[in-house]
Amino acid sequence: MDNSVTKYSELVQHQHINSMNTLFGGYMLAWLDLAAGKASSRFLKETEAWGAVTRAMDSVEFKEPVFLGDWVNCEAVVYEAGKSSIKISVKAYAESKVYGKRLACTANFTFVAVIKNDNDEFVKFDHNISLEKEN
């Protein structure tokens, strides 16, 4: 299984700014979740899964402030897989001409693969993908 880096970017705009003139943390969390979701989608692309849903967000750490006009570039990597679960590490880098590139936030996510059942409801799906390399 290929566990390459999945990238997702957002430009910080006026609607993203809080009263401290920095990025509101909720937007950062949403962007990290989208990056992890994109990584899980790529991870499951060869399966019958409809996608995956966020089960948990752990170890969130806001490391540096992010400002209006910064680009937030997320890099997500799948680092563990269970029968239906997918664990993803995401690093968000803020980048601007003024402040350069800096690690702004990190988090770990657990996603669960889902599929539609006969009642058209989403249920857990065992993807059974291994991250171990075959010889």
C-alpha positions as CSV (number, residue, x, y, z in Angstrom):
1,M,0.0,0.0,0.0
2,D,1.3,3.4,-1.0
3,N,1.3,5.8,2.0
4,S,2.5,8.9,0.2
5,V,1.8,12.4,1.3
6,T,-1.6,13.9,0.5
7,K,-1.7,17.7,0.2
8,Y,-4.6,20.1,0.8
9,S,-4.3,24.0,0.9
10,E,-6.3,27.0,1.9
11,L,-5.7,30.7,1.8
12,V,-6.5,32.5,5.0
13,Q,-9.1,35.2,4.3
14,H,-10.9,37.9,6.3
15,Q,-13.8,35.5,7.3
16,H,-11.2,33.1,8.9
17,I,-9.7,35.7,11.3
18,N,-10.6,35.9,15.0
19,S,-10.5,38.9,17.4
20,M,-6.7,38.4,17.9
21,N,-6.1,39.0,14.2
22,T,-5.0,35.4,13.7
23,L,-6.7,32.3,12.1
24,F,-9.6,31.1,14.2
25,G,-8.6,27.6,15.4
26,G,-11.9,26.0,14.3
27,Y,-11.0,26.7,10.6
28,M,-7.6,25.0,11.1
29,L,-9.3,22.0,12.6
30,A,-11.7,21.7,9.7
31,W,-8.8,22.0,7.2
32,L,-6.8,19.3,9.0
33,D,-9.9,17.1,8.9
34,L,-10.4,17.7,5.2
35,A,-6.7,16.8,4.5
36,A,-7.1,13.6,6.5
37,G,-10.4,12.9,4.7
38,K,-8.7,13.3,1.4
39,A,-5.9,10.9,2.5
40,S,-8.5,8.4,3.6
41,S,-10.3,8.6,0.3
42,R,-7.1,7.9,-1.6
43,F,-6.3,5.1,0.7
44,L,-9.6,3.4,0.0
45,K,-9.8,4.1,-3.7
46,E,-9.3,0.4,-4.7
47,T,-12.0,-0.8,-2.3
48,E,-15.8,-0.9,-2.3
49,A,-15.9,1.6,0.5
50,W,-18.0,4.8,-0.1
51,G,-15.5,6.7,1.9
52,A,-14.6,7.2,5.5
53,V,-15.8,9.2,8.4
54,T,-13.9,11.0,11.2
55,R,-13.9,8.9,14.4
56,A,-11.4,10.8,16.4
57,M,-9.0,13.7,16.4
58,D,-6.1,13.4,18.8
59,S,-2.9,15.2,19.8
60,V,-3.9,18.5,18.3
61,E,-1.1,21.1,18.8
62,F,-1.3,24.7,17.6
63,K,2.4,25.6,17.3
64,E,2.5,29.0,15.5
65,P,0.0,31.8,14.8
66,V,-1.4,32.0,11.3
67,F,-2.2,35.4,9.7
68,L,-4.5,36.9,7.1
69,G,-3.0,36.2,3.6
70,D,-1.0,33.1,4.7
71,W,-1.4,29.9,2.8
72,V,-2.1,26.9,5.0
73,N,-0.6,23.8,3.4
74,C,-1.6,20.5,5.0
75,E,0.3,17.3,4.5
76,A,-1.5,14.1,5.5
77,V,0.1,10.6,5.8
78,V,-1.7,7.3,6.6
79,Y,0.5,5.7,9.2
80,E,-1.6,2.8,10.5
81,A,-4.6,0.7,9.3
82,G,-6.9,-1.7,11.1
83,K,-9.7,-3.8,9.7
84,S,-11.9,-0.7,9.1
85,S,-9.9,2.1,10.7
86,I,-7.3,4.4,9.1
87,K,-5.0,6.5,11.2
88,I,-3.6,9.7,9.6
89,S,-1.1,12.2,10.8
90,V,-1.5,15.7,9.5
91,K,0.9,18.6,9.6
92,A,-0.2,22.1,8.6
93,Y,2.4,24.6,7.5
94,A,1.6,28.3,7.3
95,E,3.5,30.2,4.5
96,S,3.8,33.8,3.6
97,K,6.3,36.3,2.2
98,V,6.5,38.1,5.5
99,Y,6.8,35.1,7.9
100,G,8.1,32.4,5.6
101,K,7.2,28.7,6.0
102,R,6.5,27.4,9.5
103,L,4.9,24.4,11.1
104,A,1.6,25.8,12.4
105,C,-0.4,22.8,13.7
106,T,-0.3,19.1,14.0
107,A,-2.9,16.4,14.7
108,N,-3.6,12.7,14.4
109,F,-6.9,11.4,13.1
110,T,-8.8,8.1,13.1
111,F,-11.2,7.5,10.3
112,V,-13.5,4.5,9.8
113,A,-14.3,3.2,6.3
114,V,-18.0,3.0,5.5
115,I,-20.3,1.4,2.9
116,K,-24.1,1.6,2.3
117,N,-26.1,-1.4,3.4
118,D,-29.3,-2.8,1.9
119,N,-31.3,-0.2,3.9
120,D,-29.3,2.6,2.2
121,E,-27.6,3.4,5.6
122,F,-23.8,3.9,6.0
123,V,-22.2,1.2,8.1
124,K,-18.6,0.3,9.0
125,F,-16.7,-1.4,6.2
126,D,-13.7,-3.7,6.7
127,H,-11.3,-2.6,4.1
128,N,-8.6,-5.0,5.3
129,I,-5.8,-3.0,3.6
130,S,-2.3,-3.5,5.1
131,L,0.4,-0.9,5.2
132,E,3.1,-3.6,5.3
133,K,5.2,-3.9,2.2
134,E,5.1,-7.2,0.2
135,N,8.5,-8.7,-0.7
